[in-house]
Amino acid sequence: MSSMSSPDPIRIGVASEEPIRLTGLTSIFDQPAREGRPPLVPLAARLEELLENLSLGYLVVDLQSRSSGLEVLETIRRSRPDLRLIVIGPANDELIMDSIIAGARAYLSLTADPETVFKAIEVVTEGSIWAPRKLLSRLIDRLMKRPDAPGSGVETHLTERERQVLELITMAQSNREIAEELGIEERTVKMYVARLMRKTGADNRIKLSISALSLSLLDKQNKRPNDKETDPPC
């Protein structure tokens, strides 16, 4: 018998004002987790109760029946800024961008099928962002115009491999997609992302993308001739 233990399950809070939709959202978690990934376990309750549960790190928020969806997200952000949010709501570009600014790590339309919702939740638990890529580009442009945009007055040098990873991050690629694109292990990608965040002072992938653009970190002409490419220690 193998001595390897399976990954600990990740509990995901699920909040919706409509009982039928709440039942439907929790049923999404009946799908099996991918091999080697921790199982995802739903915890359905009133939003207020979920916010008081400090053991939760992730929260699915259904905005279908909420007329003031953005206000709800801001309330969550003020109460639990540590929560990683998966938002399901109307397919409105401005609302999607505002939701990501308010802390959402994923935004799905109300017509998303269960498999897509489950995949988005998995992507968020892996540390990535799920949103339409064209909107992420617009979001970065919007945030760069803010006076508090990261990167001002900072000089950062990257290796060629770090540049490759960062360029794919700005294209909203997940760690798994980056690993497949570069032919390296996913855990190595995670180490590169952590290294990039330390170098730029960013604490999430959106801010990392902003730093990349504001600092011109993807400019190949800035590459030093004697750079050595080494993978992060595993």
N, C-alpha and C positions, 0 to 999 in steps of 0.2 A: 504493500500500500504506500502511495506517495506521501512523503512527510510535508509537502508544500501545502500551505493553507491558502484558502481563497481570500481575495481582498475583502476588507470590511465593507459592509454596505454603506451607501451614502443616503441619508434621509433628505427628502425634498419636500418642502412645504407646498401645499396647493391651496390657493384661495380663489373662491368664486362666490358671488352672491346668489347664483341660481343652482339649486340642488341637482337638477338634471345635468347641467354642464359640469358640476363638480364631480358627479359620478363618472361622466365621460372622461374627464381629465385624469382621474385616478386610475381608470381602466387602462390608460396608455402604458402604465408601468407594468402591465402583465407581460410585456415583451421581454424576452431574455436579454441580458447584457451581452455585449460582444466578449469573445474569449479573452481572458486576462483582465477584464474590466470589472470594477466593483458593481454589484447589483444596486439598482436605484429603488429606494423604498419611499412611497408617498405618505405624507401625513396631511390629511385634509382637515381643516378647521377654519374657524373665523379668523380673519386677518389679524385682529387684535391679539388673539391667542398665539398665533404663529410668531408674531413679532416679539412676544414675551418669551418664546422658547429659544434660549441662547444656544442650544445644541444644533440649531439649524444654520446651515451656511448657504442654502439655496432656496429660492422661493419662486413658484410659478404663479403669476398674477393674471387673472382673466379680466380684461377691461370691457368685455362686451356689454355688460349691464351697468357700467359705471360711466355716468355722464361727465364726470370730472376726473378722467383717468390720470392726467398729468399731475393733478393735485394729490392723488393717491400715491403716485410714485415719489413725489417730493416728501410726503409724510413718511413713507417707508425709509427714504434716504436719511431723513433727520433722525428717525428712531433707531434704525439699524443700518448704518452706512456700510457695515461689513457684509451684508447679504448680497449675493449674486442673483440678480433677477432675470427670470425668463418671462417675457411679457407676451400675451396673446391679445391682439386688438385689431382695430380697423386698419385697412391698408392705406394709410395716410402718410405721405412722405415726411411732412413736418412733424407729425406725432411720433413717427419712428425715430427721427433724429433727436427730438426733445426727450424721448424716453431713454435713449442711450446716454445722453448728457446727464439725465437724472439718475443714471446708475444701472440701466438695463444692460445685461450681457447678451441677450438674445431678444429678438422681436419677430413674432410670427403673425401672419394674418389669421383672421377668424376662420378662413376656409382651409387652413393647413390640415393635412391628414395626420392621423395618429403616429404613423411611422416617422414623418418629418418632425413632429413635435418631440418625439422621443430622441431622435438623432440630435436635435438642437440642444436638448438638455444634456446629452452626453458630451457634446462639444464644449458646453459651458463648464461642466465638471472637469474637463481636461484643461481648462484655463484659456480657452479661446472665445471669440465673439461670433455670434450668428446674426447676420443682418445682410440685406441686399448690398452687394459690393459697390454699386454705383452710388448708393446713399452714404456709405462710409467715406468715399472720396469727397462728397459734398460736405460731410460732417467735419472732416479734417480741415477743409478750406474755411468753414465757418469758425471752428475753434482757433485756427491760427490767427484770425483777426482780433481775438480777444486779447486784452492787455496782459492777462496772466498766462498766456500760452507758454508751455515749457520750452526750454532751450535757449532763452535769451542770455547772452553773455557767457555761454559755456563752450569750451573747445573739447571736442571728443574725436578720438582717432579709433577707427575700426579696422580689423583685418578683413581680407577679401571674403572669407567665409561668413563673418558677421554681417558684411554688407549684403551677401546673398540672402541670408536669413531675414534680415531687416526689410529688404525689398519685397520678399514674399509676404511678410507681415503687413506691409502697407497695401498689399493686394487682398487683404482679409483672408489669407490662407490659414488653415488650422495647423497645429503642430504635426498632425498626421500627414496632411497634404505637403507640408514643407519637407518632412522626412522622405516622402516618396519622390518629390521633385529633385532633391539633392542626393538621394541614395545613401542616407545616413539613418541611424536609429532615432526613434521618436524621443527617447530620453536624452539623446545628445542635443536635439533641437531645443528641448526644455532648458538645458544648461546654457545654450547660446542665448535664449530669450532672457534668462535670469542675468546673464553677463551684460546684455544690452541694456537692461533696465538699470543695472548698477551704474553703467557708464553714463547714461543719459539722465538718471534721476527720475525716470518715469515709473509709475506704479501700476500701469495697465497698458494693454496693447494700443488703445486709441492714443494715449499720450505718447507712447513710443513712436507711433506713426507721425504724430505732429512734430516730435523732436527730429525725426529723420528728415522731414521736409524743411523745417525752420533752420536746421543746422547744415543743410545740404550734405547729409551724411552718405547719400547714395551717389555722390559725384565721383566717378571713377578717377578723375584727374588728381584727386587728393590722395590716392593710394601711394604709400611709400614703397620704393623699389625693393627694399630688403625685408618686406613683411614675410613672416613665416606663418603658414597655415597649420594650426594645431587644434585638434578637437579638445573640448573641455574634458577634464579628468572624469571618468565614469565611476 
